[in-house]
Amino acid sequence: MTGGTPGPGQGQGPYGEQGPYGGGPYGQQQPPVTYPRDASHPAPPDQGQGQGYVPPQHAQPPHVPPHAQQTQPQPRVRPEPAPAPEPAPRAAGSSRRARPSPIIAPGLQPAAVTAVLALLLAATAPLPRAALAGAVVLLQAVTAAGWFRLNGMWPARQGIVLAFLAGVTADVALLTAGREHTGAAIVGSLGGWLVLALVLHLRNQSSPDERLYALTASFTATALTVVAAGHLAIAPTSTDAVGVGAAAVGVAVLARAVPLPAFVSPAVALLAATGAGIAAGRITGFAADGAAGALLGLAAGVCALVGLRVASYDFPSRFVHMTAGVALPLTLAAPAVYVLGRALG
């Protein structure tokens, strides 16, 4: 049939001469590619929509495998420095020593108390030894308490009591022993109480540094209280030496408390102690010519200045000045009084 309308499947039809995949207005085309259906992939565009195809507006993001997510480079963050650990708390005495320590002299009021205590020793020296022992016991009590407070250990009742009892033991031994056994009484009392203090400190559960520091303070306090018994030890040989030494110490501390230049005050104090030794020696009959009194007074004055210097160190407080500042000048002068009293008396 010619000139008529071609039937279905004949002629060009709606797609051209070769059916839907032949030529025509779109030219040569290939069969559409079929994509596997996956929920993570968007559906491919329909090839039959032609040029009017518009991609979907809400398409899902492309799928990224899990291993790819883990291997993505992460931004490098610089770690902040860790804060420095706080130092462990220390004891009151050791913590204070981490800072510089000022040197503060005791002053006039402790010097006046020292002069009163020195006058008490000088007044009781000619009396029976029991009266002098009472003044020495008072000196020993102030010495023990002042030394522990000077070292930042307060309250250290056990150490103060042990040191004080060591001094009392030495006093009792001196009162009961003969004149020829004074040295053995002092050394024996000191050795016995040092051993006892060592045994008691073995039970200390603090750190090794604190234990050693406490043991050192106990040993020193014990030794000082026993040394203070030297005023009592010289009494049977020469009671006048006790008066001369005590007078020199009292005058030296008073002269040192006078506000003078730093390089002038010690010299003035030593001159005053020497003059007091000469005067007290002539009054008591210790030395008629005054030379022995001058020598003993000078030695006692030097010991008094050393005691004042020690009491001025290590953050001194008013309590330190009224204990260590009062007792140490007389306590440190006891060996000089004992040795020079036996040699010159």
Backbone hydrogen bonds, N-H to C=O, Kabsch-Sander energy under -0.5 kcal/mol:
donor,donor_aa,acceptor,acceptor_aa,energy
10,Q,7,G,-1.8
15,Y,12,Q,-0.6
16,G,12,Q,-0.6
16,G,13,G,-0.7
19,G,16,G,-0.6
21,Y,18,Q,-0.7
22,G,19,G,-1.1
27,G,24,G,-1.2
29,Q,21,Y,-0.5
35,Y,33,V,-0.5
41,H,38,D,-1.2
47,Q,45,P,-0.5
49,Q,46,D,-1.7
50,G,47,Q,-1.0
52,G,49,Q,-0.9
53,Y,50,G,-1.2
69,Q,65,P,-1.4
70,Q,66,P,-1.6
71,T,67,H,-1.2
72,Q,69,Q,-0.7
77,V,75,P,-0.5
78,R,76,R,-0.5
95,S,91,A,-2.6
96,R,92,A,-1.5
97,R,93,G,-0.7
98,A,95,S,-1.2
99,R,96,R,-1.2
104,I,102,P,-0.6
104,I,312,S,-2.1
111,A,107,G,-1.2
112,A,108,L,-2.3
113,V,109,Q,-1.9
114,T,110,P,-2.4
115,A,111,A,-2.2
116,V,112,A,-2.0
117,L,113,V,-2.4
118,A,114,T,-2.6
119,L,115,A,-2.2
120,L,116,V,-1.9
121,L,117,L,-2.0
122,A,118,A,-2.4
123,A,119,L,-2.1
124,T,120,L,-1.8
125,A,121,L,-1.0
131,A,128,P,-1.2
132,L,128,P,-1.3
133,A,129,R,-2.5
134,G,130,A,-1.5
135,A,131,A,-1.4
136,V,132,L,-2.2
137,V,133,A,-2.5
138,L,134,G,-1.8
139,L,135,A,-1.8
140,Q,136,V,-2.4
141,A,137,V,-2.3
142,V,138,L,-1.9
143,T,139,L,-1.9
144,A,140,Q,-2.5
145,A,141,A,-2.0
146,G,142,V,-2.3
147,W,143,T,-2.2
148,F,144,A,-1.6
149,R,145,A,-1.9
150,L,146,G,-2.1
151,N,147,W,-1.4
152,G,149,R,-1.5
153,M,148,F,-2.5
154,W,152,G,-0.8
160,I,156,A,-2.5
161,V,157,R,-2.6
162,L,158,Q,-2.4
163,A,159,G,-2.4
164,F,160,I,-2.5
165,L,161,V,-2.7
166,A,162,L,-1.9
167,G,163,A,-1.8
168,V,164,F,-2.3
169,T,165,L,-2.6
170,A,166,A,-1.9
171,D,167,G,-2.0
172,V,168,V,-2.6
173,A,169,T,-2.5
174,L,170,A,-2.1
175,L,171,D,-2.2
176,T,172,V,-2.0
177,A,173,A,-2.2
181,H,178,G,-1.3
182,T,179,R,-0.9
185,A,181,H,-2.0
186,I,182,T,-2.0
187,V,183,G,-2.5
188,G,184,A,-2.5
189,S,185,A,-1.9
190,L,186,I,-2.3
191,G,187,V,-2.7
192,G,188,G,-2.3
193,W,189,S,-1.9
194,L,190,L,-1.9
195,V,191,G,-2.0
196,L,192,G,-1.8
197,A,193,W,-2.3
198,L,194,L,-2.1
199,V,195,V,-2.3
200,L,196,L,-2.3
201,H,197,A,-1.8
202,L,198,L,-0.8
202,L,199,V,-0.6
203,R,200,L,-1.1
204,N,201,H,-1.4
211,R,207,S,-2.6
212,L,208,P,-2.4
213,Y,209,D,-2.3
214,A,210,E,-2.5
215,L,211,R,-2.1
216,T,212,L,-2.4
217,A,213,Y,-2.2
218,S,214,A,-2.2
219,F,215,L,-2.5
220,T,216,T,-2.4
221,A,217,A,-2.5
222,T,218,S,-2.3
223,A,219,F,-2.4
224,L,220,T,-2.5
225,T,221,A,-2.2
226,V,222,T,-1.8
227,V,223,A,-2.4
228,A,224,L,-2.0
229,A,226,V,-1.2
230,G,227,V,-2.2
231,H,228,A,-1.3
232,L,229,A,-0.7
233,A,229,A,-2.0
234,I,230,G,-1.6
235,A,232,L,-0.5
237,T,234,I,-0.6
238,S,234,I,-3.1
242,V,238,S,-0.7
243,G,239,T,-1.3
244,V,240,D,-2.4
245,G,241,A,-2.6
246,A,242,V,-2.4
247,A,243,G,-2.2
248,A,244,V,-2.1
249,V,245,G,-2.2
250,G,246,A,-2.4
251,V,247,A,-2.2
252,A,248,A,-2.1
253,V,249,V,-2.3
254,L,250,G,-1.5
255,A,251,V,-2.3
256,R,252,A,-2.1
257,A,253,V,-1.3
258,V,254,L,-0.5
258,V,255,A,-0.8
260,L,258,V,-1.1
264,V,261,P,-1.1
265,S,261,P,-2.5
268,V,264,V,-2.4
269,A,265,S,-2.4
270,L,266,P,-2.3
271,L,267,A,-2.3
272,A,268,V,-2.3
273,A,269,A,-2.2
274,T,270,L,-2.3
275,G,271,L,-2.3
276,A,272,A,-2.4
277,G,273,A,-2.1
278,I,274,T,-2.1
279,A,275,G,-2.4
280,A,276,A,-2.8
281,G,277,G,-2.2
282,R,278,I,-1.8
283,I,279,A,-1.9
284,T,280,A,-2.4
285,G,281,G,-1.1
286,F,281,G,-1.4
287,A,281,G,-1.0
294,A,290,G,-2.2
295,L,291,A,-2.4
296,L,292,A,-2.6
297,G,293,G,-2.6
298,L,294,A,-2.5
299,A,295,L,-2.3
300,A,296,L,-2.4
301,G,297,G,-2.2
302,V,298,L,-2.2
303,C,299,A,-2.1
304,A,300,A,-2.0
305,L,301,G,-2.1
306,V,302,V,-2.0
307,G,303,C,-2.2
308,L,304,A,-2.1
309,R,305,L,-2.1
310,V,306,V,-2.3
311,A,307,G,-2.1
312,S,308,L,-0.8
312,S,309,R,-0.6
313,Y,310,V,-1.3
315,F,102,P,-0.5
321,H,317,S,-2.4
322,M,318,R,-2.0
323,T,319,F,-0.6
323,T,320,V,-0.9
324,A,320,V,-1.0
325,G,320,V,-2.2
327,A,323,T,-2.7
328,L,324,A,-2.2
331,T,327,A,-2.7
332,L,328,L,-2.7
333,A,329,P,-0.8
334,A,330,L,-0.6
334,A,331,T,-1.0
337,V,333,A,-2.3
338,Y,334,A,-2.5
339,V,335,P,-2.8
340,L,336,A,-2.2
341,G,337,V,-1.6
342,R,338,Y,-1.8
343,A,339,V,-2.0
344,L,340,L,-2.8
345,G,341,G,-1.6
